[in-house]
């Protein structure tokens, strides 16, 4: 499978390690703070801050381990799409795709069950947009899927 990143830039290993370390520190502080304020449960602001700090630390670890990256994987008969940092990835088989619409700043996969999966590109991906669109078109040609190119308004 070939991977195409939907991120403006990939984090280096150093940054990922820092994210994990920072996440662990945030979780440790959140737990310490929760234990510290255990004697005053009427202060909802302290509890909210502790929960926020714990969630932020968990997301930092999640991101540092690479689970928050957005990408497209193209294989011979499947496409795997992860459009958002928190969402799940979605695997689409070639037999489920009715048409692929390629626009200047997006690619839409129209499935046979009348749902559409649209990938919108950020302008910061300017160098990778053409590679991703070419990969989608090649996938369509290889699997005999109707592929249409047009403008965004179409």
Rosetta constraint file for C-alpha pairs under 8 A:
AtomPair CA 1 CA 73 HARMONIC 5.97 0.50
AtomPair CA 1 CA 74 HARMONIC 5.37 0.50
AtomPair CA 1 CA 75 HARMONIC 4.45 0.50
AtomPair CA 1 CA 76 HARMONIC 7.55 0.50
AtomPair CA 2 CA 73 HARMONIC 5.41 0.50
AtomPair CA 2 CA 74 HARMONIC 5.26 0.50
AtomPair CA 2 CA 75 HARMONIC 6.52 0.50
AtomPair CA 3 CA 71 HARMONIC 6.85 0.50
AtomPair CA 3 CA 72 HARMONIC 5.82 0.50
AtomPair CA 3 CA 73 HARMONIC 4.52 0.50
AtomPair CA 3 CA 74 HARMONIC 6.65 0.50
AtomPair CA 4 CA 71 HARMONIC 5.59 0.50
AtomPair CA 4 CA 72 HARMONIC 5.14 0.50
AtomPair CA 4 CA 73 HARMONIC 6.30 0.50
AtomPair CA 4 CA 128 HARMONIC 7.94 0.50
AtomPair CA 4 CA 132 HARMONIC 6.60 0.50
AtomPair CA 5 CA 69 HARMONIC 7.84 0.50
AtomPair CA 5 CA 70 HARMONIC 6.23 0.50
AtomPair CA 5 CA 71 HARMONIC 4.36 0.50
AtomPair CA 5 CA 72 HARMONIC 6.43 0.50
AtomPair CA 6 CA 69 HARMONIC 7.90 0.50
AtomPair CA 6 CA 70 HARMONIC 5.22 0.50
AtomPair CA 6 CA 71 HARMONIC 4.96 0.50
AtomPair CA 6 CA 72 HARMONIC 7.31 0.50
AtomPair CA 6 CA 83 HARMONIC 7.77 0.50
AtomPair CA 6 CA 121 HARMONIC 7.42 0.50
AtomPair CA 6 CA 125 HARMONIC 7.30 0.50
AtomPair CA 7 CA 69 HARMONIC 7.11 0.50
AtomPair CA 7 CA 70 HARMONIC 6.18 0.50
AtomPair CA 7 CA 71 HARMONIC 7.47 0.50
AtomPair CA 7 CA 125 HARMONIC 7.32 0.50
AtomPair CA 8 CA 122 HARMONIC 7.93 0.50
AtomPair CA 8 CA 124 HARMONIC 5.70 0.50
AtomPair CA 8 CA 125 HARMONIC 5.60 0.50
AtomPair CA 11 CA 15 HARMONIC 5.98 0.50
AtomPair CA 11 CA 16 HARMONIC 6.51 0.50
AtomPair CA 12 CA 16 HARMONIC 6.38 0.50
AtomPair CA 13 CA 17 HARMONIC 6.18 0.50
AtomPair CA 14 CA 18 HARMONIC 6.26 0.50
AtomPair CA 15 CA 19 HARMONIC 6.16 0.50
AtomPair CA 15 CA 64 HARMONIC 7.61 0.50
AtomPair CA 16 CA 20 HARMONIC 6.37 0.50
AtomPair CA 16 CA 63 HARMONIC 7.49 0.50
AtomPair CA 16 CA 64 HARMONIC 4.23 0.50
AtomPair CA 16 CA 65 HARMONIC 6.78 0.50
AtomPair CA 16 CA 66 HARMONIC 7.75 0.50
AtomPair CA 17 CA 21 HARMONIC 6.22 0.50
AtomPair CA 17 CA 64 HARMONIC 6.33 0.50
AtomPair CA 18 CA 22 HARMONIC 5.90 0.50
AtomPair CA 18 CA 64 HARMONIC 7.60 0.50
AtomPair CA 19 CA 23 HARMONIC 5.95 0.50
AtomPair CA 19 CA 60 HARMONIC 5.31 0.50
AtomPair CA 19 CA 61 HARMONIC 6.14 0.50
AtomPair CA 19 CA 63 HARMONIC 7.20 0.50
AtomPair CA 19 CA 64 HARMONIC 4.99 0.50
AtomPair CA 20 CA 24 HARMONIC 6.21 0.50
AtomPair CA 20 CA 60 HARMONIC 6.01 0.50
AtomPair CA 20 CA 61 HARMONIC 4.42 0.50
AtomPair CA 20 CA 62 HARMONIC 7.83 0.50
AtomPair CA 20 CA 63 HARMONIC 7.87 0.50
AtomPair CA 20 CA 64 HARMONIC 5.18 0.50
AtomPair CA 20 CA 65 HARMONIC 7.19 0.50
AtomPair CA 21 CA 25 HARMONIC 6.27 0.50
AtomPair CA 21 CA 61 HARMONIC 7.68 0.50
AtomPair CA 22 CA 26 HARMONIC 6.15 0.50
AtomPair CA 22 CA 57 HARMONIC 6.98 0.50
AtomPair CA 22 CA 60 HARMONIC 7.04 0.50
AtomPair CA 22 CA 61 HARMONIC 7.89 0.50
AtomPair CA 23 CA 27 HARMONIC 6.21 0.50
AtomPair CA 23 CA 56 HARMONIC 7.16 0.50
AtomPair CA 23 CA 57 HARMONIC 3.76 0.50
AtomPair CA 23 CA 58 HARMONIC 6.00 0.50
AtomPair CA 23 CA 59 HARMONIC 7.27 0.50
AtomPair CA 23 CA 60 HARMONIC 4.84 0.50
AtomPair CA 23 CA 61 HARMONIC 5.16 0.50
AtomPair CA 24 CA 28 HARMONIC 6.09 0.50
AtomPair CA 24 CA 57 HARMONIC 6.22 0.50
AtomPair CA 24 CA 58 HARMONIC 7.76 0.50
AtomPair CA 24 CA 61 HARMONIC 7.16 0.50
AtomPair CA 25 CA 29 HARMONIC 6.13 0.50
AtomPair CA 25 CA 57 HARMONIC 7.34 0.50
AtomPair CA 26 CA 30 HARMONIC 6.07 0.50
AtomPair CA 26 CA 53 HARMONIC 5.92 0.50
AtomPair CA 26 CA 54 HARMONIC 6.30 0.50
AtomPair CA 26 CA 56 HARMONIC 7.24 0.50
AtomPair CA 26 CA 57 HARMONIC 4.81 0.50
AtomPair CA 27 CA 31 HARMONIC 6.16 0.50
AtomPair CA 27 CA 53 HARMONIC 6.64 0.50
AtomPair CA 27 CA 54 HARMONIC 4.77 0.50
AtomPair CA 27 CA 55 HARMONIC 7.87 0.50
AtomPair CA 27 CA 57 HARMONIC 5.24 0.50
AtomPair CA 27 CA 58 HARMONIC 7.03 0.50
AtomPair CA 28 CA 32 HARMONIC 6.09 0.50
AtomPair CA 29 CA 33 HARMONIC 5.89 0.50
AtomPair CA 29 CA 53 HARMONIC 7.70 0.50
AtomPair CA 30 CA 34 HARMONIC 6.07 0.50
AtomPair CA 30 CA 50 HARMONIC 4.79 0.50
AtomPair CA 30 CA 51 HARMONIC 6.97 0.50
AtomPair CA 30 CA 53 HARMONIC 5.54 0.50
AtomPair CA 30 CA 54 HARMONIC 5.33 0.50
AtomPair CA 31 CA 35 HARMONIC 6.23 0.50
AtomPair CA 31 CA 50 HARMONIC 7.31 0.50
AtomPair CA 31 CA 54 HARMONIC 7.52 0.50
AtomPair CA 32 CA 36 HARMONIC 6.10 0.50
AtomPair CA 33 CA 37 HARMONIC 6.15 0.50
AtomPair CA 33 CA 50 HARMONIC 6.42 0.50
AtomPair CA 34 CA 38 HARMONIC 6.00 0.50
AtomPair CA 34 CA 47 HARMONIC 6.84 0.50
AtomPair CA 34 CA 50 HARMONIC 6.13 0.50
AtomPair CA 37 CA 41 HARMONIC 6.92 0.50
AtomPair CA 37 CA 46 HARMONIC 7.24 0.50
AtomPair CA 37 CA 47 HARMONIC 7.82 0.50
AtomPair CA 41 CA 47 HARMONIC 7.74 0.50
AtomPair CA 43 CA 47 HARMONIC 6.88 0.50
AtomPair CA 44 CA 48 HARMONIC 6.05 0.50
AtomPair CA 45 CA 49 HARMONIC 6.13 0.50
AtomPair CA 46 CA 50 HARMONIC 6.18 0.50
AtomPair CA 47 CA 51 HARMONIC 6.16 0.50
AtomPair CA 48 CA 52 HARMONIC 6.07 0.50
AtomPair CA 49 CA 53 HARMONIC 6.05 0.50
AtomPair CA 50 CA 54 HARMONIC 6.18 0.50
AtomPair CA 51 CA 55 HARMONIC 6.18 0.50
AtomPair CA 52 CA 56 HARMONIC 6.03 0.50
AtomPair CA 53 CA 57 HARMONIC 6.10 0.50
AtomPair CA 54 CA 58 HARMONIC 6.18 0.50
AtomPair CA 55 CA 59 HARMONIC 6.19 0.50
AtomPair CA 56 CA 60 HARMONIC 6.22 0.50
AtomPair CA 57 CA 61 HARMONIC 6.35 0.50
AtomPair CA 58 CA 62 HARMONIC 6.13 0.50
AtomPair CA 59 CA 63 HARMONIC 5.94 0.50
AtomPair CA 60 CA 64 HARMONIC 5.90 0.50
AtomPair CA 61 CA 65 HARMONIC 6.11 0.50
AtomPair CA 62 CA 66 HARMONIC 6.70 0.50
AtomPair CA 62 CA 67 HARMONIC 5.64 0.50
AtomPair CA 62 CA 68 HARMONIC 6.44 0.50
AtomPair CA 63 CA 67 HARMONIC 5.56 0.50
AtomPair CA 63 CA 68 HARMONIC 4.73 0.50
AtomPair CA 63 CA 69 HARMONIC 7.24 0.50
AtomPair CA 64 CA 68 HARMONIC 7.97 0.50
AtomPair CA 67 CA 85 HARMONIC 7.46 0.50
AtomPair CA 68 CA 84 HARMONIC 7.51 0.50
AtomPair CA 68 CA 85 HARMONIC 4.16 0.50
AtomPair CA 68 CA 86 HARMONIC 6.11 0.50
AtomPair CA 69 CA 82 HARMONIC 7.83 0.50
AtomPair CA 69 CA 84 HARMONIC 7.69 0.50
AtomPair CA 69 CA 85 HARMONIC 5.75 0.50
AtomPair CA 70 CA 81 HARMONIC 7.91 0.50
AtomPair CA 70 CA 82 HARMONIC 5.16 0.50
AtomPair CA 70 CA 83 HARMONIC 5.46 0.50
AtomPair CA 70 CA 84 HARMONIC 5.79 0.50
AtomPair CA 70 CA 85 HARMONIC 6.01 0.50
AtomPair CA 71 CA 81 HARMONIC 6.12 0.50
AtomPair CA 71 CA 82 HARMONIC 5.34 0.50
AtomPair CA 71 CA 83 HARMONIC 6.74 0.50
AtomPair CA 72 CA 79 HARMONIC 7.04 0.50
AtomPair CA 72 CA 80 HARMONIC 5.63 0.50
AtomPair CA 72 CA 81 HARMONIC 4.63 0.50
AtomPair CA 72 CA 82 HARMONIC 6.38 0.50
AtomPair CA 73 CA 79 HARMONIC 5.60 0.50
AtomPair CA 73 CA 80 HARMONIC 4.89 0.50
AtomPair CA 73 CA 81 HARMONIC 6.51 0.50
AtomPair CA 74 CA 78 HARMONIC 6.30 0.50
AtomPair CA 74 CA 79 HARMONIC 4.65 0.50
AtomPair CA 74 CA 80 HARMONIC 6.52 0.50
AtomPair CA 74 CA 135 HARMONIC 7.48 0.50
AtomPair CA 74 CA 139 HARMONIC 7.44 0.50
AtomPair CA 75 CA 79 HARMONIC 6.07 0.50
AtomPair CA 76 CA 139 HARMONIC 7.48 0.50
AtomPair CA 76 CA 142 HARMONIC 7.97 0.50
AtomPair CA 77 CA 93 HARMONIC 6.01 0.50
AtomPair CA 77 CA 94 HARMONIC 5.29 0.50
AtomPair CA 77 CA 143 HARMONIC 7.08 0.50
AtomPair CA 78 CA 91 HARMONIC 6.72 0.50
AtomPair CA 78 CA 92 HARMONIC 5.52 0.50
AtomPair CA 78 CA 93 HARMONIC 4.44 0.50
AtomPair CA 78 CA 94 HARMONIC 5.66 0.50
AtomPair CA 79 CA 91 HARMONIC 5.77 0.50
AtomPair CA 79 CA 92 HARMONIC 5.23 0.50
AtomPair CA 79 CA 93 HARMONIC 6.57 0.50
AtomPair CA 79 CA 94 HARMONIC 7.70 0.50
AtomPair CA 80 CA 89 HARMONIC 6.63 0.50
AtomPair CA 80 CA 90 HARMONIC 5.52 0.50
AtomPair CA 80 CA 91 HARMONIC 4.34 0.50
AtomPair CA 80 CA 92 HARMONIC 6.24 0.50
AtomPair CA 81 CA 89 HARMONIC 5.47 0.50
AtomPair CA 81 CA 90 HARMONIC 5.19 0.50
AtomPair CA 81 CA 91 HARMONIC 6.45 0.50
AtomPair CA 82 CA 87 HARMONIC 7.13 0.50
AtomPair CA 82 CA 88 HARMONIC 6.38 0.50
AtomPair CA 82 CA 89 HARMONIC 4.23 0.50
AtomPair CA 82 CA 90 HARMONIC 6.33 0.50
AtomPair CA 83 CA 87 HARMONIC 7.21 0.50
AtomPair CA 83 CA 89 HARMONIC 7.32 0.50
AtomPair CA 83 CA 119 HARMONIC 6.95 0.50
AtomPair CA 84 CA 88 HARMONIC 7.77 0.50
AtomPair CA 92 CA 96 HARMONIC 6.72 0.50
AtomPair CA 92 CA 97 HARMONIC 7.52 0.50
AtomPair CA 93 CA 97 HARMONIC 7.05 0.50
AtomPair CA 94 CA 143 HARMONIC 6.55 0.50
AtomPair CA 94 CA 145 HARMONIC 7.85 0.50
AtomPair CA 96 CA 111 HARMONIC 5.64 0.50
AtomPair CA 96 CA 112 HARMONIC 5.63 0.50
AtomPair CA 96 CA 113 HARMONIC 7.76 0.50
AtomPair CA 97 CA 109 HARMONIC 6.60 0.50
AtomPair CA 97 CA 110 HARMONIC 6.04 0.50
AtomPair CA 97 CA 111 HARMONIC 4.36 0.50
AtomPair CA 97 CA 112 HARMONIC 5.76 0.50
AtomPair CA 97 CA 145 HARMONIC 7.13 0.50
AtomPair CA 98 CA 109 HARMONIC 7.70 0.50
AtomPair CA 98 CA 110 HARMONIC 5.66 0.50
AtomPair CA 98 CA 111 HARMONIC 5.09 0.50
AtomPair CA 98 CA 112 HARMONIC 5.06 0.50
AtomPair CA 98 CA 145 HARMONIC 6.53 0.50
AtomPair CA 98 CA 146 HARMONIC 6.99 0.50
AtomPair CA 99 CA 109 HARMONIC 6.16 0.50
AtomPair CA 99 CA 110 HARMONIC 5.18 0.50
AtomPair CA 99 CA 111 HARMONIC 6.95 0.50
AtomPair CA 99 CA 145 HARMONIC 5.87 0.50
AtomPair CA 99 CA 146 HARMONIC 4.87 0.50
AtomPair CA 99 CA 147 HARMONIC 5.83 0.50
AtomPair CA 99 CA 148 HARMONIC 7.68 0.50
AtomPair CA 100 CA 107 HARMONIC 7.15 0.50
AtomPair CA 100 CA 108 HARMONIC 5.73 0.50
AtomPair CA 100 CA 109 HARMONIC 4.74 0.50
AtomPair CA 100 CA 110 HARMONIC 6.11 0.50
AtomPair CA 100 CA 136 HARMONIC 7.62 0.50
AtomPair CA 100 CA 137 HARMONIC 7.75 0.50
AtomPair CA 100 CA 140 HARMONIC 7.01 0.50
AtomPair CA 100 CA 145 HARMONIC 7.16 0.50
AtomPair CA 100 CA 146 HARMONIC 6.27 0.50
AtomPair CA 100 CA 147 HARMONIC 4.69 0.50
AtomPair CA 100 CA 148 HARMONIC 6.30 0.50
AtomPair CA 101 CA 107 HARMONIC 5.77 0.50
AtomPair CA 101 CA 108 HARMONIC 5.04 0.50
AtomPair CA 101 CA 109 HARMONIC 6.52 0.50
AtomPair CA 101 CA 110 HARMONIC 7.68 0.50
AtomPair CA 101 CA 147 HARMONIC 5.85 0.50
AtomPair CA 101 CA 148 HARMONIC 4.88 0.50
AtomPair CA 101 CA 149 HARMONIC 5.87 0.50
AtomPair CA 101 CA 150 HARMONIC 7.49 0.50
AtomPair CA 102 CA 106 HARMONIC 6.35 0.50
AtomPair CA 102 CA 107 HARMONIC 4.62 0.50
AtomPair CA 102 CA 108 HARMONIC 6.48 0.50
AtomPair CA 102 CA 133 HARMONIC 6.65 0.50
AtomPair CA 102 CA 137 HARMONIC 7.83 0.50
AtomPair CA 102 CA 147 HARMONIC 7.31 0.50
AtomPair CA 102 CA 148 HARMONIC 6.03 0.50
AtomPair CA 102 CA 149 HARMONIC 4.62 0.50
AtomPair CA 102 CA 150 HARMONIC 6.39 0.50
AtomPair CA 103 CA 107 HARMONIC 5.94 0.50
AtomPair CA 103 CA 149 HARMONIC 5.87 0.50
AtomPair CA 103 CA 150 HARMONIC 5.26 0.50
AtomPair CA 103 CA 151 HARMONIC 5.27 0.50
AtomPair CA 103 CA 152 HARMONIC 5.49 0.50
AtomPair CA 104 CA 150 HARMONIC 7.53 0.50
AtomPair CA 104 CA 151 HARMONIC 6.33 0.50
AtomPair CA 104 CA 152 HARMONIC 6.63 0.50
AtomPair CA 105 CA 120 HARMONIC 6.00 0.50
AtomPair CA 105 CA 121 HARMONIC 5.25 0.50
AtomPair CA 105 CA 122 HARMONIC 7.46 0.50
AtomPair CA 105 CA 123 HARMONIC 7.92 0.50
AtomPair CA 105 CA 129 HARMONIC 7.47 0.50
AtomPair CA 105 CA 152 HARMONIC 7.34 0.50
AtomPair CA 106 CA 118 HARMONIC 6.85 0.50
AtomPair CA 106 CA 119 HARMONIC 5.41 0.50
AtomPair CA 106 CA 120 HARMONIC 4.31 0.50
AtomPair CA 106 CA 121 HARMONIC 5.63 0.50
AtomPair CA 106 CA 152 HARMONIC 7.75 0.50
AtomPair CA 107 CA 118 HARMONIC 5.82 0.50
AtomPair CA 107 CA 119 HARMONIC 5.30 0.50
AtomPair CA 107 CA 120 HARMONIC 6.71 0.50
AtomPair CA 107 CA 133 HARMONIC 6.95 0.50
AtomPair CA 107 CA 136 HARMONIC 7.82 0.50
AtomPair CA 108 CA 116 HARMONIC 6.53 0.50
AtomPair CA 108 CA 117 HARMONIC 5.60 0.50
AtomPair CA 108 CA 118 HARMONIC 4.22 0.50
AtomPair CA 108 CA 119 HARMONIC 6.23 0.50
AtomPair CA 109 CA 116 HARMONIC 5.62 0.50
AtomPair CA 109 CA 117 HARMONIC 5.11 0.50
AtomPair CA 109 CA 118 HARMONIC 6.30 0.50
AtomPair CA 110 CA 114 HARMONIC 6.69 0.50
AtomPair CA 110 CA 115 HARMONIC 6.08 0.50
AtomPair CA 110 CA 116 HARMONIC 4.55 0.50
AtomPair CA 110 CA 117 HARMONIC 6.57 0.50
AtomPair CA 111 CA 115 HARMONIC 5.40 0.50
AtomPair CA 111 CA 116 HARMONIC 6.00 0.50
AtomPair CA 111 CA 117 HARMONIC 7.84 0.50
AtomPair CA 121 CA 125 HARMONIC 6.66 0.50
AtomPair CA 121 CA 129 HARMONIC 6.96 0.50
AtomPair CA 122 CA 126 HARMONIC 7.63 0.50
AtomPair CA 125 CA 129 HARMONIC 5.96 0.50
AtomPair CA 126 CA 130 HARMONIC 7.73 0.50
AtomPair CA 127 CA 131 HARMONIC 7.81 0.50
AtomPair CA 128 CA 132 HARMONIC 6.26 0.50
AtomPair CA 129 CA 133 HARMONIC 6.14 0.50
AtomPair CA 130 CA 134 HARMONIC 5.93 0.50
AtomPair CA 131 CA 135 HARMONIC 6.12 0.50
AtomPair CA 132 CA 136 HARMONIC 6.24 0.50
AtomPair CA 133 CA 137 HARMONIC 6.20 0.50
AtomPair CA 134 CA 138 HARMONIC 6.02 0.50
AtomPair CA 135 CA 139 HARMONIC 6.05 0.50
AtomPair CA 136 CA 140 HARMONIC 6.24 0.50
AtomPair CA 137 CA 141 HARMONIC 6.24 0.50
AtomPair CA 137 CA 147 HARMONIC 6.42 0.50
AtomPair CA 138 CA 142 HARMONIC 6.01 0.50
AtomPair CA 139 CA 143 HARMONIC 6.15 0.50
AtomPair CA 140 CA 144 HARMONIC 5.80 0.50
AtomPair CA 140 CA 145 HARMONIC 4.57 0.50
AtomPair CA 140 CA 146 HARMONIC 6.52 0.50
AtomPair CA 140 CA 147 HARMONIC 6.03 0.50
AtomPair CA 141 CA 145 HARMONIC 6.20 0.50
AtomPair CA 141 CA 146 HARMONIC 7.73 0.50
AtomPair CA 141 CA 147 HARMONIC 7.57 0.50
AtomPair CA 150 CA 154 HARMONIC 6.52 0.50
